[in-house]
C-alpha cells in the first residue's frame, strides 16, 4: 500500500480515530474541521484500505461508529512517517 493512495483528509481522519477512539462521522467532522462530505470520502478510503471499520453504535443505531485498525494504522504510520508529519503539522 502506498501512502499516496490516501488523500490528506484520510490521513487526518485516521490520526484522529487512532488518538480519540471510535467516533461517528459527525464527531469527526467537528474535531478535524473538515466538511461532512470530505469526512465521508476519507472514511470510505480508509475502509477500502482496511485501515478502519464500521461498528454499531449501541446508543444511536442511525449513526455508526468508525474505529481505526490500530495495528495496520501503526504500520502505515511507521512506513510513511515523513508524509504523516507533513500532513499533520
C-alpha positions as a printed NumPy array, in Angstrom:
array([[  0.   ,   0.   ,   0.   ],
       [  1.378,   3.386,  -0.976],
       [  0.757,   6.456,   1.165],
       [ -0.193,   8.343,  -1.942],
       [ -3.311,   6.211,  -2.259],
       [ -4.665,   8.074,   0.771],
       [ -5.786,  11.678,   0.443],
       [ -4.738,  14.245,   3.032],
       [ -8.202,  14.128,   4.617],
       [ -7.95 ,  10.354,   5.164],
       [ -4.624,  10.746,   6.964],
       [ -6.135,  13.427,   9.207],
       [ -9.217,  11.29 ,   9.979],
       [ -7.081,   8.202,  10.638],
       [ -4.908,  10.15 ,  13.062],
       [ -7.982,  11.407,  14.924],
       [ -9.513,   7.894,  15.117],
       [ -6.235,   6.496,  16.448],
       [ -5.935,   9.179,  19.105],
       [ -9.585,   9.525,  20.17 ],
       [-11.011,   6.068,  19.548],
       [-14.309,   5.212,  17.821],
       [-16.353,   8.187,  16.63 ],
       [-19.333,   8.994,  14.444],
       [-18.766,  10.91 ,  11.208],
       [-20.441,  13.911,  12.841],
       [-17.982,  13.812,  15.764],
       [-15.043,  13.501,  13.39 ],
       [-16.301,  16.456,  11.356],
       [-16.409,  18.702,  14.404],
       [-12.977,  17.624,  15.682],
       [-10.994,  17.885,  12.447],
       [-12.748,  20.9  ,  10.916],
       [-13.487,  19.174,   7.601],
       [-16.742,  19.176,   5.658],
       [-19.069,  16.199,   6.287],
       [-18.715,  15.099,   2.678],
       [-14.917,  15.159,   2.97 ],
       [-15.043,  13.064,   6.149],
       [-17.34 ,  10.529,   4.436],
       [-14.936,  10.323,   1.488],
       [-11.972,   9.849,   3.862],
       [-13.79 ,   7.087,   5.774],
       [-14.607,   5.261,   2.526],
       [-10.93 ,   5.411,   1.518],
       [ -9.803,   4.175,   4.938],
       [-12.306,   1.319,   4.906],
       [-11.212,   0.386,   1.381],
       [ -7.63 ,   0.086,   2.623],
       [ -8.811,  -1.831,   5.729],
       [ -7.434,   0.91 ,   7.987],
       [-10.742,   1.407,   9.791],
       [-14.016,  -0.407,  10.239],
       [-17.624,   0.498,  10.891],
       [-19.026,  -0.744,  14.192],
       [-22.569,  -0.472,  15.589],
       [-23.319,   2.479,  17.814],
       [-25.48 ,   0.99 ,  20.554],
       [-26.532,   4.443,  21.741],
       [-27.835,   5.53 ,  18.326],
       [-28.041,   2.907,  15.588],
       [-28.615,   5.642,  12.984],
       [-25.047,   6.866,  13.437],
       [-22.403,   4.135,  13.125],
       [-19.054,   4.452,  14.82 ],
       [-15.779,   4.16 ,  12.944],
       [-12.758,   2.602,  14.596],
       [ -9.158,   2.613,  13.363],
       [ -7.386,  -0.704,  12.895],
       [ -4.592,   0.236,  15.277],
       [ -2.065,  -2.32 ,  14.057],
       [ -2.422,  -1.508,  10.354],
       [ -2.51 ,   2.226,  11.055],
       [  0.665,   1.981,  13.158],
       [  2.448,   0.051,  10.377],
       [  1.404,   2.642,   7.809],
       [  2.488,   5.489,  10.051],
       [  5.919,   3.944,  10.653],
       [  6.454,   3.314,   6.951],
       [  5.352,   6.808,   5.887],
       [  6.201,   8.908,   8.941],
       [  7.507,  11.753,   6.767],
       [  4.152,  12.032,   4.978],
       [  2.173,  11.968,   8.234],
       [  4.426,  14.674,   9.696],
       [  3.839,  16.943,   6.697],
       [  0.073,  16.458,   6.683],
       [ -0.491,  16.713,  10.428],
       [  1.548,  19.876,  11.017]])
